[in-house]
Amino acid sequence: MVNNDYWKANLKLIAFCLAIWFLVSFVFGILLVDQLNAIRLGGYKLGFWFAQQGSIYTFLVLIFFYANRMNKLDKKFGVEEKRES
């Protein structure tokens, strides 16, 4: 049986990932778009970039980050998946 510490660490990791995704997609892509549009990235306004590509790239990075951290967390608590050879 997995203890409460495992689930607390899991929920903390999920909250961290969701906070980063919210910051990039909502705050940078919607709320601060006018301020960020004053900056150019590769010829495009930075606010537009965050709204169109930045939030998607961040989400992809967060998927791999979450998978990596969960593998480490699973090993720490002894609940990792065993591979058959």
GUKOL-904512 format. One record per atom (N, C-alpha, C, O): residue number from 1; residue in one letter; chain; atom name; y, x, z. Coordinates in Angstrom, 3 decimals. Last residue first. Layout:
% GUKOL-904512
R    i  aa  ch  at         Y         X         Z
R  NUM   A   A  CA         Y         X         Z
...
END
This chain:
% GUKOL-904512
R    i  aa  ch  at         Y         X         Z
R   85   S   A   N    -8.972    12.053   -19.107
R   85   S   A  CA    -9.112    12.994   -20.216
R   85   S   A   C   -10.456    12.891   -20.868
R   85   S   A   O   -10.737    13.616   -21.822
R   84   E   A   N    -6.557     9.841   -17.798
R   84   E   A  CA    -7.960    10.139   -18.041
R   84   E   A   C    -8.039    11.090   -19.213
R   84   E   A   O    -7.292    10.970   -20.184
R   83   R   A   N    -4.021    10.153   -15.415
R   83   R   A  CA    -4.409    10.201   -16.828
R   83   R   A   C    -5.884    10.564   -16.932
R   83   R   A   O    -6.381    11.462   -16.252
R   82   K   A   N    -2.778     8.014   -12.961
R   82   K   A  CA    -3.708     9.104   -13.259
R   82   K   A   C    -4.087     9.026   -14.738
R   82   K   A   O    -4.432     7.958   -15.243
R   81   E   A   N     0.486     7.369   -11.896
R   81   E   A  CA    -0.629     6.963   -12.748
R   81   E   A   C    -1.477     8.189   -13.039
R   81   E   A   O    -0.956     9.267   -13.327
R   80   E   A   N     1.428     7.744    -8.433
R   80   E   A  CA     1.545     8.019    -9.854
R   80   E   A   C     0.301     7.584   -10.612
R   80   E   A   O    -0.783     7.450   -10.044
R   79   V   A   N     1.739     7.415    -5.758
R   79   V   A  CA     1.357     6.219    -6.511
R   79   V   A   C     1.461     6.446    -8.019
R   79   V   A   O     1.569     5.495    -8.793
R   78   G   A   N     2.784     9.257    -3.871
R   78   G   A  CA     1.362     9.213    -4.164
R   78   G   A   C     0.911     7.971    -4.922
R   78   G   A   O    -0.219     7.522    -4.731
R   77   F   A   N     5.437     9.635    -3.486
R   77   F   A  CA     4.798     8.645    -2.624
R   77   F   A   C     3.320     8.446    -2.952
R   77   F   A   O     2.671     7.570    -2.381
R   76   K   A   N     5.954    11.601    -5.406
R   76   K   A  CA     6.354    11.831    -4.015
R   76   K   A   C     5.627    10.885    -3.066
R   76   K   A   O     5.243    11.283    -1.966
R   75   K   A   N     5.147    10.344    -7.753
R   75   K   A  CA     4.395    11.494    -7.252
R   75   K   A   C     4.696    11.740    -5.779
R   75   K   A   O     3.796    12.051    -4.998
R   74   D   A   N     7.170     8.377    -7.924
R   74   D   A  CA     5.766     7.985    -7.823
R   74   D   A   C     4.914     9.119    -7.271
R   74   D   A   O     4.055     8.893    -6.419
R   73   L   A   N     9.408    10.040    -8.252
R   73   L   A  CA     9.306     9.178    -7.071
R   73   L   A   C     7.855     8.731    -6.844
R   73   L   A   O     7.376     8.711    -5.710
R   72   K   A   N     8.854    11.154   -10.748
R   72   K   A  CA     8.981    12.018    -9.572
R   72   K   A   C     8.823    11.214    -8.281
R   72   K   A   O     8.177    11.666    -7.336
R   71   N   A   N     8.886     8.809   -12.277
R   71   N   A  CA     7.680     9.638   -12.239
R   71   N   A   C     7.696    10.557   -11.020
R   71   N   A   O     6.681    10.720   -10.342
R   70   M   A   N    11.529     8.030   -11.859
R   70   M   A  CA    10.453     7.191   -11.316
R   70   M   A   C     9.137     7.961   -11.281
R   70   M   A   O     8.348     7.786   -10.352
R   69   R   A   N    12.904    10.043   -13.248
R   69   R   A  CA    13.065     9.932   -11.796
R   69   R   A   C    11.974     9.088   -11.156
R   69   R   A   O    11.534     9.380   -10.044
R   68   N   A   N    12.037     9.450   -15.893
R   68   N   A  CA    11.794    10.750   -15.284
R   68   N   A   C    11.863    10.677   -13.763
R   68   N   A   O    10.982    11.189   -13.072
R   67   A   A   N    12.983     6.830   -16.226
R   67   A   A  CA    11.550     7.112   -16.355
R   67   A   A   C    11.201     8.438   -15.694
R   67   A   A   O    10.182     8.542   -15.010
R   66   Y   A   N    15.765     7.241   -15.923
R   66   Y   A  CA    15.028     6.376   -15.001
R   66   Y   A   C    13.529     6.671   -15.046
R   66   Y   A   O    12.882     6.750   -14.001
R   65   F   A   N    16.285     8.921   -18.140
R   65   F   A  CA    16.592     9.366   -16.781
R   65   F   A   C    15.777     8.564   -15.764
R   65   F   A   O    15.172     9.134   -14.856
R   64   F   A   N    15.601     7.213   -20.246
R   64   F   A  CA    14.832     8.437   -20.034
R   64   F   A   C    15.064     9.008   -18.634
R   64   F   A   O    14.133     9.522   -18.013
R   63   I   A   N    17.548     5.193   -19.784
R   63   I   A  CA    16.122     4.860   -19.863
R   63   I   A   C    15.281     6.098   -19.579
R   63   I   A   O    14.356     6.050   -18.768
R   62   L   A   N    19.979     6.593   -19.948
R   62   L   A  CA    19.559     6.031   -18.662
R   62   L   A   C    18.078     5.646   -18.661
R   62   L   A   O    17.418     5.765   -17.629
R   61   V   A   N    20.074     7.123   -22.679
R   61   V   A  CA    19.954     8.246   -21.738
R   61   V   A   C    19.464     7.740   -20.382
R   61   V   A   O    18.632     8.382   -19.741
R   60   L   A   N    20.415     4.474   -23.579
R   60   L   A  CA    19.237     5.246   -23.967
R   60   L   A   C    19.008     6.429   -23.033
R   60   L   A   O    17.874     6.703   -22.641
R   59   F   A   N    22.911     3.862   -22.421
R   59   F   A  CA    21.736     3.083   -22.061
R   59   F   A   C    20.456     3.845   -22.417
R   59   F   A   O    19.509     3.857   -21.630
R   58   T   A   N    24.550     5.681   -23.784
R   58   T   A  CA    24.392     5.788   -22.330
R   58   T   A   C    23.154     5.041   -21.871
R   58   T   A   O    22.418     5.535   -21.017
R   57   Y   A   N    24.369     4.648   -26.366
R   57   Y   A  CA    23.869     5.992   -26.070
R   57   Y   A   C    23.635     6.183   -24.575
R   57   Y   A   O    22.639     6.778   -24.163
R   56   I   A   N    25.614     2.156   -25.875
R   56   I   A  CA    24.231     2.205   -26.349
R   56   I   A   C    23.625     3.573   -26.062
R   56   I   A   O    22.499     3.661   -25.572
R   55   S   A   N    28.176     2.896   -25.101
R   55   S   A  CA    27.352     2.135   -24.154
R   55   S   A   C    25.885     2.148   -24.575
R   55   S   A   O    25.001     2.152   -23.718
R   54   G   A   N    29.062     4.268   -27.454
R   54   G   A  CA    28.931     4.932   -26.155
R   54   G   A   C    28.046     4.201   -25.177
R   54   G   A   O    27.240     4.827   -24.489
R   53   Q   A   N    29.371     2.523   -29.660
R   53   Q   A  CA    28.254     3.454   -29.582
R   53   Q   A   C    28.012     4.011   -28.182
R   53   Q   A   O    26.864     4.201   -27.780
R   52   Q   A   N    31.332     0.442   -29.000
R   52   Q   A  CA    30.363     0.331   -30.085
R   52   Q   A   C    29.158     1.242   -29.913
R   52   Q   A   O    28.023     0.775   -30.010
R   51   A   A   N    32.845     1.066   -26.738
R   51   A   A  CA    32.427    -0.316   -26.949
R   51   A   A   C    31.305    -0.410   -27.977
R   51   A   A   O    30.417    -1.251   -27.843
R   50   F   A   N    33.349     3.794   -27.101
R   50   F   A  CA    32.588     3.340   -25.938
R   50   F   A   C    32.054     1.926   -26.149
R   50   F   A   O    30.920     1.632   -25.771
R   49   W   A   N    34.879     3.639   -29.504
R   49   W   A  CA    33.615     4.369   -29.473
R   49   W   A   C    32.753     3.916   -28.296
R   49   W   A   O    31.556     3.679   -28.464
R   48   F   A   N    37.129     2.223   -28.660
R   48   F   A  CA    36.254     1.633   -29.673
R   48   F   A   C    34.891     2.299   -29.635
R   48   F   A   O    33.863     1.627   -29.722
R   47   G   A   N    38.141     4.169   -26.909
R   47   G   A  CA    37.775     2.844   -26.412
R   47   G   A   C    36.848     2.124   -27.364
R   47   G   A   O    35.888     1.483   -26.936
R   46   L   A   N    38.685     6.298   -28.698
R   46   L   A  CA    37.654     6.446   -27.671
R   46   L   A   C    37.216     5.100   -27.096
R   46   L   A   O    36.031     4.910   -26.822
R   45   K   A   N    38.939     5.886   -32.186
R   45   K   A  CA    39.543     5.667   -30.879
R   45   K   A   C    38.432     5.645   -29.830
R   45   K   A   O    37.375     5.050   -30.043
R   44   Y   A   N    37.734     8.498   -34.325
R   44   Y   A  CA    37.706     7.115   -33.844
R   44   Y   A   C    38.387     7.027   -32.490
R   44   Y   A   O    38.404     7.999   -31.734
R   43   G   A   N    37.681    11.171   -34.881
R   43   G   A  CA    38.457    10.316   -35.758
R   43   G   A   C    38.509     8.863   -35.327
R   43   G   A   O    39.254     8.073   -35.908
R   42   G   A   N    36.200    12.239   -32.760
R   42   G   A  CA    35.652    12.272   -34.110
R   42   G   A   C    36.383    11.359   -35.078
R   42   G   A   O    35.771    10.825   -36.003
R   41   L   A   N    38.082    10.463   -30.717
R   41   L   A  CA    36.808    11.180   -30.671
R   41   L   A   C    36.205    11.119   -32.067
R   41   L   A   O    35.751    10.062   -32.504
R   40   R   A   N    41.311    10.170   -29.211
R   40   R   A  CA    40.463    10.095   -30.412
R   40   R   A   C    39.207    10.955   -30.215
R   40   R   A   O    39.266    12.034   -29.625
R   39   I   A   N    43.067     8.105   -26.968
R   39   I   A  CA    42.306     9.343   -27.170
R   39   I   A   C    41.406     9.143   -28.385
R   39   I   A   O    40.814     8.079   -28.563
R   38   A   A   N    43.998     5.598   -26.787
R   38   A   A  CA    45.010     6.629   -27.010
R   38   A   A   C    44.350     7.988   -27.285
R   38   A   A   O    45.001     8.908   -27.778
R   37   N   A   N    41.894     4.059   -26.023
R   37   N   A  CA    42.182     4.122   -27.453
R   37   N   A   C    43.275     5.135   -27.782
R   37   N   A   O    43.454     5.490   -28.947
R   36   L   A   N    41.959     3.983   -23.280
R   36   L   A  CA    41.076     4.962   -23.910
R   36   L   A   C    41.334     5.087   -25.409
R   36   L   A   O    41.022     6.119   -26.003
R   35   Q   A   N    43.739     1.868   -22.863
R   35   Q   A  CA    44.093     3.206   -22.391
R   35   Q   A   C    43.243     4.270   -23.086
R   35   Q   A   O    43.748     5.336   -23.439
R   34   D   A   N    42.250    -0.238   -24.014
R   34   D   A  CA    43.581     0.101   -24.526
R   34   D   A   C    44.010     1.501   -24.103
R   34   D   A   O    44.585     2.241   -24.902
R   33   V   A   N    39.860    -0.312   -22.476
R   33   V   A  CA    39.823     0.004   -23.905
R   33   V   A   C    41.195     0.409   -24.437
R   33   V   A   O    41.281     1.330   -25.248
R   32   L   A   N    39.228    -0.893   -19.887
R   32   L   A  CA    40.116     0.251   -20.131
R   32   L   A   C    40.218     0.620   -21.602
R   32   L   A   O    40.616     1.734   -21.941
R   31   L   A   N    37.566    -3.215   -20.163
R   31   L   A  CA    38.750    -3.210   -19.293
R   31   L   A   C    39.735    -2.082   -19.604
R   31   L   A   O    40.947    -2.297   -19.585
R   30   I   A   N    35.604    -2.449   -22.218
R   30   I   A  CA    36.388    -3.687   -22.237
R   30   I   A   C    37.679    -3.548   -21.433
R   30   I   A   O    38.768    -3.744   -21.972
R   29   G   A   N    34.382     0.070   -22.017
R   29   G   A  CA    34.341    -0.628   -23.297
R   29   G   A   C    35.214    -1.868   -23.375
R   29   G   A   O    35.545    -2.312   -24.475
R   28   F   A   N    34.716     0.872   -19.342
R   28   F   A  CA    35.262     1.696   -20.426
R   28   F   A   C    35.364     0.922   -21.737
R   28   F   A   O    36.324     1.097   -22.487
R   27   V   A   N    33.592    -1.464   -18.042
R   27   V   A  CA    34.883    -0.890   -17.641
R   27   V   A   C    35.497    -0.082   -18.789
R   27   V   A   O    36.645    -0.308   -19.169
R   26   F   A   N    31.201    -2.046   -19.562
R   26   F   A  CA    32.203    -3.058   -19.232
R   26   F   A   C    33.568    -2.444   -18.942
R   26   F   A   O    34.577    -2.851   -19.520
R   25   S   A   N    29.805     0.418   -20.172
R   25   S   A  CA    29.872    -0.701   -21.109
R   25   S   A   C    31.000    -1.683   -20.803
R   25   S   A   O    31.695    -2.111   -21.726
R   24   V   A   N    30.245     2.251   -18.021
R   24   V   A  CA    30.432     2.652   -19.416
R   24   V   A   C    30.636     1.445   -20.326
R   24   V   A   O    31.540     1.447   -21.161
R   23   L   A   N    29.777     0.698   -15.699
R   23   L   A  CA    30.992     1.484   -15.853
R   23   L   A   C    31.259     1.799   -17.319
R   23   L   A   O    32.380     1.628   -17.800
R   22   F   A   N    27.208    -0.314   -16.199
R   22   F   A  CA    28.348    -1.224   -16.054
R   22   F   A   C    29.660    -0.487   -16.287
R   22   F   A   O    30.546    -0.981   -16.984
R   21   W   A   N    25.741     2.088   -16.160
R   21   W   A  CA    25.772     1.276   -17.375
R   21   W   A   C    26.952     0.298   -17.342
R   21   W   A   O    27.622     0.107   -18.357
R   20   I   A   N    26.174     2.876   -13.507
R   20   I   A  CA    26.616     3.740   -14.611
R   20   I   A   C    26.736     2.918   -15.889
R   20   I   A   O    27.721     3.039   -16.617
R   19   A   A   N    24.961     0.702   -12.196
R   19   A   A  CA    26.377     1.001   -11.963
R   19   A   A   C    26.937     1.878   -13.082
R   19   A   A   O    28.051     1.648   -13.552
R   18   L   A   N    22.306     0.920   -13.042
R   18   L   A  CA    23.089    -0.256   -13.429
R   18   L   A   C    24.588    -0.024   -13.243
R   18   L   A   O    25.394    -0.499   -14.043
R   17   C   A   N    21.619     3.352   -11.785
R   17   C   A  CA    21.577     3.226   -13.253
R   17   C   A   C    22.407     2.034   -13.732
R   17   C   A   O    23.129     2.139   -14.723
R   16   F   A   N    21.926     2.603    -9.065
R   16   F   A  CA    22.693     3.711    -9.629
R   16   F   A   C    22.763     3.593   -11.150
R   16   F   A   O    23.837     3.719   -11.736
R   15   A   A   N    20.018     0.569    -8.845
R   15   A   A  CA    21.430     0.259    -8.612
R   15   A   A   C    22.330     1.345    -9.206
R   15   A   A   O    23.375     1.043    -9.783
R   14   I   A   N    17.676     2.077    -9.296
R   14   I   A  CA    18.049     0.990   -10.215
R   14   I   A   C    19.532     0.653   -10.073
R   14   I   A   O    20.225     0.472   -11.074
R   13   L   A   N    17.762     3.747    -7.039
R   13   L   A  CA    17.801     4.317    -8.379
R   13   L   A   C    18.216     3.274    -9.409
R   13   L   A   O    19.021     3.559   -10.295
R   12   K   A   N    17.504     1.821    -5.033
R   12   K   A  CA    18.688     2.679    -5.050
R   12   K   A   C    18.860     3.305    -6.436
R   12   K   A   O    19.977     3.384    -6.947
R   11   L   A   N    14.971     0.829    -5.604
R   11   L   A  CA    16.134    -0.051    -5.743
R   11   L   A   C    17.445     0.738    -5.774
R   11   L   A   O    18.385     0.354    -6.469
R   10   N   A   N    13.457     3.159    -4.980
R   10   N   A  CA    13.402     2.542    -6.306
R   10   N   A   C    14.635     1.667    -6.545
R   10   N   A   O    15.269     1.769    -7.595
R    9   A   A   N    14.010     3.516    -2.278
R    9   A   A  CA    14.388     4.560    -3.222
R    9   A   A   C    14.412     4.010    -4.650
R    9   A   A   O    15.292     4.360    -5.437
R    8   K   A   N    12.886     1.130    -1.321
R    8   K   A  CA    14.303     1.407    -1.105
R    8   K   A   C    14.796     2.462    -2.080
R    8   K   A   O    15.879     2.324    -2.650
R    7   W   A   N    10.223     1.510    -2.042
R    7   W   A  CA    10.991     0.431    -2.672
R    7   W   A   C    12.489     0.601    -2.470
R    7   W   A   O    13.277     0.255    -3.349
R    6   Y   A   N     9.573     3.699    -0.407
R    6   Y   A  CA     9.401     3.774    -1.854
R    6   Y   A   C    10.275     2.731    -2.540
R    6   Y   A   O    10.981     3.035    -3.501
R    5   D   A   N    10.003     2.657     2.131
R    5   D   A  CA    10.827     3.775     1.672
R    5   D   A   C    10.754     3.935     0.156
R    5   D   A   O    11.749     4.265    -0.489
R    4   N   A   N     8.005     0.743     2.502
R    4   N   A  CA     9.379     0.298     2.242
R    4   N   A   C    10.282     1.416     1.739
R    4   N   A   O    11.230     1.157     0.997
R    3   N   A   N     4.955     1.844     0.815
R    3   N   A  CA     5.807     1.498     1.952
R    3   N   A   C     7.226     1.130     1.525
R    3   N   A   O     7.584     1.200     0.350
R    2   V   A   N     2.159     0.564    -0.850
R    2   V   A  CA     3.400     1.320    -0.956
R    2   V   A   C     4.347     0.876     0.151
R    2   V   A   O     4.519    -0.319     0.394
R    1   M   A   N    -1.190     0.850     0.000
R    1   M   A  CA     0.000     0.000     0.000
R    1   M   A   C     1.239     0.886     0.000
R    1   M   A   O     1.335     1.841     0.770
END
